[in-house]
């Protein structure tokens, strides 16, 4: 956090000054470690084993917050008798089909619950058939049914007992074996965590982007969620799981998504079901209980924001204008489609995939096969110049004359040269004002897309009489799109303030709405993102507020604006006991005022303020009205925190340890080496390495992990061109231990070459005791740290770490695994030209790598050519999205 989020880390230091204990868990000793009270080195890719050990410690020792767990989690809920755990099936859950999971056996006994986010419309593939109508009726009955529970938490199939059995093997001895964490250090962390949780105290987890960058990344976060729920650290001040976000507005880019499978506010993108109507979409995505029961309000308001007067009840509010998912439309599949000629044009805005995305060589292969490429950035980044000076040019694979891609580079304005918002860790929107005007032909992204949209609409309108009826119908979603923002100045810069107001939403009279609870499904309201509704309440840009801390309460509600409803802690009903009283006066946050008959407190209560704690819903209640007065998790289909996830995840209802896609160690917990539901792309340029006990794994004996430096920013586009930053971090390097340096003959500040099955890179050697050899699985394991900021352009240049990486994805959110890989390292600079290809080919041959390596079973004969995208055994071809 100190390295990658230094501005936010100031509050960690403030907490430490007030007595908080700081524990840092990381493969590398970093600037954060230096400021921590305890540093815990662990093997990259083993975090679930570590968290699982902590969960087992809490359960086995009876350290969980019993009243909280019993009242606010699904611990008492009984799971269907057909469920079988990884402990029963040697590493897979029930429902495994060989290419993924059928989640039916994970359901609750007697009831089904919709997940709070993600893919929710997957139950029915065919609408309008008798089978569909019957299935819909059965599904509706199951969703309305209350699951069976055992408040005593003793039933063998209740979630609490399943949890205890599942994590029983995650002992301190196993943690030491899998993670390399000695038992004394583990016990120190476990005891500190327990001592600082409960009625009187809370503990927070903070993680950077990299915790998600694994083939089990979602399950990392799930494991932390289970631990925090058991300890009563969710929904309470000083608790939570904080996803460190901010400077690249990653949070904002998922709220109003750059993700292919979501609409704004985490509404799922419709799938291409035949003749899918708005009613059918709502029926299969709405929860019977909780605020997702109001999804129709959110969807209709979004459609009205986008198509305005053209969206009416008679035409389903133009629901047919929304795109439909026909499969994998993620970034990694898109690059494969580029290579195979199915994508002809591409926009790259604020990213640098030629060096900044996993398997950068594959990215450049896709770029080289386009007709046209538009790059918008501050500097002439590698994605704009790959055709001229990319590694493929240097190594003689191709030449500029052989690349037909026409590149349009359009200089972008920096955030200081435009108005807008960042959304950070607290889900807080903070407005940044334009400080200076952009120079020359630099333009903001808002300017670019707004004027591009105007030109497209104008061209379509001009030729509408020349096109046949089918073409005119295809044009309609663009022609009818609301695209009328006010502009300012000589450049006709669109008003970012007006865009924010549109996102906030308006009522039938055009007045800014104050809350998402005001949204309606009758077409009378508009809102570009329902969770942001209220940011412009009272016609005030509340993201721009900067009230000094000493002039407001300690919750600081007048600094920026947090979604939803300016609520600073989500699910804060859990900060009070079931009767509505604070768990302790020390941790009082929101509470039920019996005299006023309403919820009150320091923050906006995350509950219907008039709903008393003893409220019981009517049998026919729906949506928020179906939540009990004791249900704090109002977005969940059962109102509870999920220790066990009966739906919504593609690789299991509970986290379990799997090795990374490429690991020098075998999985000693189960026979299943890797996440069996992970997404792979078997291709010539994306060969996978053998792992664990597989023949050839010894060719790549070392673990490597990529990381960020404070001195540089993401792929380097904002920092490698700045003299003072280039001077502070002037060279690409690899960080390793003195022991590994001796073992491989590496000299401090000398050169080293790191090799994988995809590529080889060189860097200066940084020999440091900050990276320590670990004992894991009975052997000494060395790890190598590699920063990922470099490329061939700028004032400081170097090889890109992403040349080394494969593309293997988490199956639920399609994030690539960049934080744990296997490699070899040797002294000296890497070879050039044909010798570089010969080196990689030699390593592939030594390891026995084929097109099937890295899968879990021989692939079926599916008729795909060698250069096709081939599922291998348990590997399915599915999406990819780069969170970085």
Secondary structure, 3 states (H helix, E strand, C coil): CCCCCHHHHHHHHHHHHCCCCCEEEECCCCHHHHHCCEEEECCCCCHHHHHHHHHHHHHHCCCCCHHHHHHHECCCEEECCCCCCHHHHCCCCCCECCCCECHHHHCECCECCCCCCCCCCCCCCCCCCHHHHHHHHHHHHHHHCCCCECCCCCCCCEHHHHHHHHHCCCCHHHHHHHHCCCHHHHHHHHHHHHHCCCCCCCCCEEECHHHHCCCCHHHHHHHHHHHHHHCCCCCCCCCCEEECCCCCCHHHHHHCCCCCCEECCCEECCECCCCCCHHHHHHHHCCCECHHHHHHHHHHHHHHHHHHHHCCHHHHHHHHHCCCECCCCCHHHHHHHHHCCCCCEEEEECCCHHHHCCCHHHHHHHHCCCCEEEEEECCCCHHHHHHHHCHHHHCCCCCHHHCCCEEEEEEECCHHHCCEEEECCCCEEEEECCCCCCCCCCECHHHHHHHHHHHHHHHHHHCHHHCCHHHHHHHHHHHCCCCCCCEECCCCEECHHHHHHHHHCECCCCCECCCHHHCCCCCCCECCCHHHCCCCHHHCCHHHCECCHHHCCCCCCCECEECCCCCCCCCHHHHECCCCCECCCCCCCEEEECCCCEEEECCCCCCCCCCCCCCCCCCCCCEHHHCCCCCCCCCCCCCCECCCCCCCCCCCCCCCCCECCCCCCCCCCCCCCECCCCEECECHHHCCCCCCCCCCHHHCCEEEEEECCCCCCCCCCCCCCCHHHHHHCCCCEEEECHHHHHHHCCCCCCEEEEECCCCEEEEEEEECCCCCCEEECCEEECEEEEECCCCCCCCCCCCCHHHCCCCEECCCCCCECCCCEEEEEEECCCCCHHHHHHHHHHHHHHHCCCCCCCCCCCCCCCCCCCCCCECCCCCECCCCCCCC
